[in-house]
């Protein structure tokens, strides 16, 4: 999986949105939602265990957590 970092607008904040793409990515995506006090980094073990190789994975840091302001 290749990681890219981006943000997306959410009201008055730009939330951190990491994206993981497989080299053989097709038109598939998995969006991971975490509990309010967590960050994308807490999903890394799950992402590794899923071993998905045909799509993209998204999971943003909620406002005020991880690398998102607020």
C-alpha positions, -999 to 999 in steps of 0.1 A, spaced: 0 0 0 12 35 -9 3 62 16 -6 98 6 -16 126 29 -43 151 21 -70 171 39 -107 179 32 -128 208 43 -152 203 72 -168 235 83 -140 259 95 -114 231 97 -94 211 72 -94 175 85 -64 153 79 -72 125 55 -46 98 49 -52 75 20 -37 41 13 -37 28 -22 -27 -6 -34 -5 -9 -65 -34 -28 -82 -61 -4 -70 -94 -7 -89 -126 12 -83 -130 1 -47 -127 20 -14 -129 12 23 -137 40 46 -128 34 83 -145 53 111 -129 55 145 -143 65 179 -141 102 188 -109 100 208 -89 79 183 -68 87 152 -61 71 118 -29 56 133 -49 33 155 -62 16 124 -28 6 111 -29 -29 126 -63 -36 112 -53 -23 78 -23 -47 79 -44 -76 89 -70 -70 61 -42 -72 35 -65 -56 9 -47 -53 -24 -74 -40 -49 -86 -7 -36 -80 24 -15 -85 29 23 -95 62 39 -97 71 76 -96 107 87 -85 121 120 -116 136 137 -116 173 145 -92 180 174 -76 146 172 -44 133 156 -33 158 129 -67 175 125 -71 210 141 -99 219 164 
